[in-house]
Amino acid sequence: MKGVVAGLVMVLSALAGFGPGKTARAVPAVYVLGDSSLDVGNNNYLPGESVPRANKPFHGVDFPGPGGPKPTGRFSNGYNVADFIGAGILDSTDLYMMGARKIGIINVGLSGCIPMVRAHDATGTCNDGTNELAAGFNGALESFLADLAARLPGLACSLADGFAHRQALIADPQAQGFVNATSACCGSGRLGGEARCLPTSNLCGDRDGYVYWDWVHATQRAAEMAAEAFFHGPAQFTMPLTFKQLAEKKGADLMEQ
Ligand SMILES: *[C@@H]1O[C@H](CO)[C@@H](O)[C@H](O)[C@H]1NC(C)=O
């Protein structure tokens, strides 16, 4: 799992040239730091054999952007959640030093339920221990951000609950239009969770019906739904503001105008 999810990726992107639209205009510029779930192709430029890359089919099989469909380096059939919003995490103090005053963070996801982890269970259920580790980290993250906001004048943070969003989705996938919330659309072995997405993998037909694109990452559809929730609400998935409210917040933002 380490090789797939841990490779830290730094993405700098001006939203002006940024794909899917709708939410883009409200946000003047976004710095995205995160793992492979947010990578928009940077891994392709990192040296080394061991870097996981999404530069071959069936990645990008539904990529609607320029020259698509094509593999773009995104671990998705199309766009990912960074495309749909843009979010930031990690050393918030350093970002603050660079002038950032609005920080949107997505917490650690429901990692015990990804196909890669489920595949290890005889009945294919989620691994509670893994989810408890994520939940423990997320609890600490919440306190850390509250403390940070209190210490750094003019800083506004929005913490998106990716963990709870995925939990709600998995609890009732049909309600959100998904037919399969357990298996990878592109993969092989049990639940498609025993190998990464390769040109030789099985590929599902109904990509929008799947929550998981590969053994770790969300499909474009699932990423879009999460981005929608973090940007527009419902409020239960962001604390204390939605990403839209954060982007529109006036006053302390030194970077604005
Ligand atoms: C999910 O998809 C996999 C194969 O892609 C299939 O084996 C499994 O039965 C599906 N599960 C549901 C609940 O449809």
Ligand as a Chemical Component Dictionary entry (heavy atoms), coordinates in Angstrom:
data_LIG
# 
_chem_comp.id                   LIG 
_chem_comp.type                 NON-POLYMER 
_chem_comp.pdbx_formal_charge   0 
_chem_comp.three_letter_code    LIG 
# 
loop_
_chem_comp_atom.comp_id 
_chem_comp_atom.atom_id 
_chem_comp_atom.alt_atom_id 
_chem_comp_atom.type_symbol 
_chem_comp_atom.charge 
_chem_comp_atom.model_Cartn_x 
_chem_comp_atom.model_Cartn_y 
_chem_comp_atom.model_Cartn_z 
_chem_comp_atom.pdbx_ordinal 
LIG C1 C1 C 0 -18.876 -5.391 -7.950  1  
LIG O1 O1 O 0 -18.122 -5.647 -9.111  2  
LIG C2 C2 C 0 -17.404 -6.856 -9.088  3  
LIG C3 C3 C 0 -16.594 -6.972 -10.355 4  
LIG O2 O2 O 0 -16.287 -5.761 -10.941 5  
LIG C4 C4 C 0 -18.346 -8.022 -8.943  6  
LIG O3 O3 O 0 -17.617 -9.223 -8.849  7  
LIG C5 C5 C 0 -19.186 -7.836 -7.706  8  
LIG O4 O4 O 0 -20.133 -8.855 -7.627  9  
LIG C6 C6 C 0 -19.889 -6.499 -7.755  10 
LIG N1 N1 N 0 -20.612 -6.278 -6.525  11 
LIG C7 C7 C 0 -21.835 -5.796 -6.506  12 
LIG C8 C8 C 0 -22.436 -5.594 -5.169  13 
LIG O5 O5 O 0 -22.448 -5.535 -7.524  14 
# 
loop_
_chem_comp_bond.comp_id 
_chem_comp_bond.atom_id_1 
_chem_comp_bond.atom_id_2 
_chem_comp_bond.value_order 
_chem_comp_bond.pdbx_ordinal 
LIG C1 O1 SING 1  
LIG C1 C6 SING 2  
LIG O1 C2 SING 3  
LIG C2 C3 SING 4  
LIG C2 C4 SING 5  
LIG C3 O2 SING 6  
LIG C4 O3 SING 7  
LIG C4 C5 SING 8  
LIG C5 O4 SING 9  
LIG C5 C6 SING 10 
LIG C6 N1 SING 11 
LIG N1 C7 SING 12 
LIG C7 C8 SING 13 
LIG C7 O5 DOUB 14 
# 
